């Protein structure tokens, strides 16, 4: 299992908007079995849950029309929560406007997708600039920040507490220092641990070995990246990108545990050049100026899975293939189901474009990020792909 300090990185209750089916406060009339009102959208129950939690993962995914006021809002609007019978959902601003709603003056849904909250960015910068990677409540007060407000906003955005983030970041820096050859006692003191035994225990809990035995170990740096289709989680190490998934992807926690075991690496918050490039190229992708990614990535899978993933990368943006066509391309005409399973095991969404594989009749199937998202991705690529490639 991922260590207790980092559990929230993979915890389905914090990262997965569709987790917690029986969560309190969700009206029972929003049944899981009810049909999706629009093929571009998650289920009404899922969207109402996101609205109730003001879940930032759904920014840009849907807009809520409130029948009693005639306004439409973002999922994160701070206005009073409307009753379920008084809302309807739209996939875009235009459709909300055409539905007769006007934009909310509080959350301004016609503005572009909100960036990282300024306070959250300020807190992350403070952690990076701190000598030992630790920011105390006293430090926050000196910054003019109310500690309870800081903790609340950080948890709402990141899905993990500010203190857990700091502990995780300190451990990631500690591993880097140990691997570089620094004496363990120096690393311990620099990272703010007065007790040698406490440092050893904390280090071993995260990395599975005490500091002196971890020089050959590694860690996966985790970064959340906001996109118009929801928040994504990116993991990378020194070799390249290992995972890029929407945070509500089915099975994300299982993927994180598998990566940790296969790579013998812990998952810690952090950043590196690969993650910076991933964030930049995702921005270009959703702006329509880039449809192919140019990133160092190292997919983790079997030889067969890697063959399938390599073939996926040959599907041009704006084009699709059926599972049967994929099987023929790979010289395995009787194995479309196996190819479908390999598609589903892809952990590098968009970079390895498994969303471009559809059924032979043209219908959509088999996308763990949600068929509504697959539809939006295909429409986006058709819109921006060169005319000759469609």
GISUL-V616460 format. One record per helix or strand of 2 or more residues. SS is the DSSP state (A for helix, B for strand). FROM is the first residue (numbers start at 0). LEN is the number of residues. If there is no record, write none. Layout:
# GISUL-V616460
ss->(SS	SS)
from->(FROM	FROM)
len->(LEN	LEN)
This chain:
# GISUL-V616460
ss->(A	A	A	A	B	B	A	B	A	B	A	A	A	A	A	A	A	B	B	B	A	B	A	A	B	A	A	A	B	A	A)
from->(3	11	43	55	62	70	83	86	92	101	117	136	146	161	183	195	210	217	229	239	251	264	272	302	320	322	335	353	356	370	386)
len->(7	4	10	3	4	3	3	4	6	2	12	6	12	18	7	12	3	10	8	7	12	5	15	10	2	7	9	3	2	14	3)
